[in-house]
């Protein structure tokens, strides 16, 4: 059965591809972006986020089946922190009432494999606390130094994955029957990455930080199709996850053991038994 979707960042990249695939399948999509779509909205400000959510809700007739938050920036600027974190979280919170009117509401966000890379902990903490002014002040300091500017992006993405994990199981979301999940792409071939990937030096730089042994750099469809499944009626129990659809980058960088951090007590017990 066709569903009503709201997609942010719908004018380009993953958001545009997701919108196209949804419409080809017969769904109604209300796009949100700076221009060129149904709702023109500036997600870098609180006022812009609330206004965009109100207009999207109005166009949907008060009921939205799914929201896919794709809008984001990858530049080492203060605005990246605002758009990538608050442009998702505050927009989704404003859309929540319309989602509760659906019989099968769903939410999916774009995180990134960069959420696993080095971050600026004070910025992550400020974002998760909901203090945009403090987050922007920290990001401004990071932006001023070329060696730390890129931490703004990775910090915003780690904060988004942590927000998803923290908020998804709560009464507001899971309690209202709304699965909330994120997708962490590797290096996606979009206008955002086109210039960097156009040179051999740029490709080598990317591949050192995001190794992708499975099929290398990925088309936006590889992410769009996963976002569509996460926001379909078929997804009934996936909750609070960041699914790394990244050509194997997560597996390469974190290795085969991401569990032992929680096993020290058991290891100590077994050591005593075996001694």
Residue pairs with C-beta under 8 A, 6 or more apart in sequence:
2 25
2 26
2 27
2 28
3 27
3 28
3 65
3 66
3 104
3 233
4 27
4 28
4 30
4 60
4 61
4 63
4 64
4 65
4 66
4 102
5 19
5 22
5 27
5 28
5 29
5 30
5 64
5 65
5 66
5 67
5 68
5 231
6 29
6 30
6 32
6 56
6 60
6 64
6 66
6 67
6 68
6 95
7 15
7 18
7 19
7 22
7 29
7 30
7 31
7 32
7 67
7 68
7 70
8 15
8 31
8 32
8 33
8 43
8 52
8 67
8 68
8 69
8 70
8 71
8 87
8 88
8 91
9 15
9 16
9 32
9 33
9 69
9 70
9 71
9 72
9 110
10 16
10 18
10 19
10 29
10 31
10 32
10 33
10 37
10 70
11 31
11 33
11 34
11 35
11 36
11 37
12 33
12 190
12 191
12 192
13 70
13 188
13 190
13 191
13 192
13 220
14 70
14 110
14 185
14 188
14 190
14 220
14 223
14 224
14 227
15 31
15 33
15 68
15 70
15 71
16 220
17 220
17 221
17 223
17 224
18 68
18 70
18 220
18 223
18 224
18 227
18 228
19 29
19 31
21 221
21 224
21 225
21 228
22 29
22 228
23 29
25 228
28 60
30 38
30 39
30 56
30 59
30 60
30 64
31 37
31 38
31 39
32 38
32 39
32 41
32 43
32 52
32 56
32 71
32 91
33 39
33 40
33 41
33 71
34 40
34 41
34 42
38 56
38 59
39 52
39 55
39 56
39 59
40 52
41 48
41 49
41 51
41 52
41 55
42 48
42 52
43 49
43 52
43 71
43 82
43 83
43 86
43 87
43 88
43 91
44 79
44 82
44 83
44 87
45 82
46 86
46 90
46 132
49 86
49 87
49 90
49 91
49 94
50 90
50 94
52 91
53 91
53 94
53 95
54 94
56 64
56 95
56 98
57 64
57 95
57 97
57 98
60 98
62 98
62 101
63 98
63 101
63 102
64 95
64 98
64 99
64 101
64 102
64 105
65 99
65 102
65 104
65 105
65 106
65 231
66 99
66 102
66 105
66 106
66 107
66 108
66 231
67 91
67 92
67 95
67 99
67 106
67 107
67 108
67 231
68 107
68 108
68 109
68 227
68 231
69 87
69 88
69 91
69 92
69 107
69 108
69 109
69 110
70 110
70 227
71 83
71 87
71 88
72 80
72 83
72 84
72 87
72 88
72 110
72 156
73 79
73 80
73 83
73 84
73 153
74 80
74 153
74 192
74 193
75 153
76 142
76 143
76 146
76 149
76 150
76 152
76 153
77 139
77 143
77 149
77 152
78 136
78 139
78 140
78 143
78 152
80 139
80 152
80 153
80 156
81 123
81 127
81 135
81 136
81 139
81 152
81 155
81 156
82 132
82 135
82 136
84 153
84 156
84 157
84 160
85 127
85 135
85 156
85 159
85 160
85 163
86 127
86 132
86 135
88 109
88 160
88 163
89 130
89 160
89 163
92 107
92 109
92 180
96 172
96 173
96 176
96 178
99 105
99 107
99 176
99 178
100 176
100 178
104 177
104 233
105 176
105 177
105 178
106 178
106 179
106 230
106 231
106 232
106 233
106 235
107 173
107 178
107 179
107 180
107 181
107 231
108 180
108 181
108 182
108 183
108 227
108 230
108 231
109 160
109 164
109 180
109 181
109 182
109 183
110 182
110 183
110 185
110 223
110 227
111 157
111 160
111 161
111 164
111 182
111 183
111 184
111 242
112 153
112 154
112 157
112 184
112 185
113 184
113 185
113 186
113 210
113 244
113 246
113 249
113 250
114 153
114 154
114 157
114 158
114 210
115 154
115 157
115 158
115 160
115 161
115 184
115 242
116 158
116 184
116 244
116 250
116 253
116 254
117 154
117 209
118 151
118 154
119 151
119 154
119 155
119 158
120 138
120 142
120 148
120 151
120 152
120 155
122 138
123 135
123 138
123 139
123 142
123 151
123 152
123 155
123 156
123 159
124 155
124 158
124 159
124 162
126 134
126 135
126 138
127 135
127 155
127 156
127 159
127 163
128 159
128 162
128 163
128 166
139 152
141 148
142 148
142 149
142 151
142 152
143 149
143 152
157 184
160 182
161 182
161 184
161 242
164 180
164 181
164 182
164 240
164 241
164 242
165 240
165 241
165 242
167 173
167 180
167 240
168 174
168 179
168 180
168 181
168 239
168 240
168 241
169 239
169 240
173 179
173 180
174 180
174 239
179 230
179 235
179 236
179 237
179 238
179 239
180 239
180 240
181 230
181 235
181 238
181 239
181 240
181 241
181 242
181 243
182 241
182 242
182 243
183 223
183 226
183 227
183 230
183 242
183 243
183 244
183 245
184 242
184 243
184 244
184 245
184 246
184 250
185 218
185 222
185 223
185 245
185 246
186 210
186 212
186 217
186 218
186 244
186 245
186 246
186 247
186 249
187 193
187 197
187 206
187 207
187 210
187 212
187 217
187 218
187 247
188 217
188 218
188 219
188 220
188 222
188 223
189 197
189 217
189 218
189 219
189 220
190 220
193 206
193 217
195 202
196 202
196 203
196 205
196 206
197 203
197 206
197 217
206 217
210 246
210 249
211 248
211 249
211 252
211 253
212 218
212 246
212 247
212 248
212 249
213 247
213 248
213 252
214 247
214 248
215 247
216 247
217 247
218 245
218 246
218 247
222 245
223 245
226 243
226 245
229 235
230 238
230 243
244 250
260 267
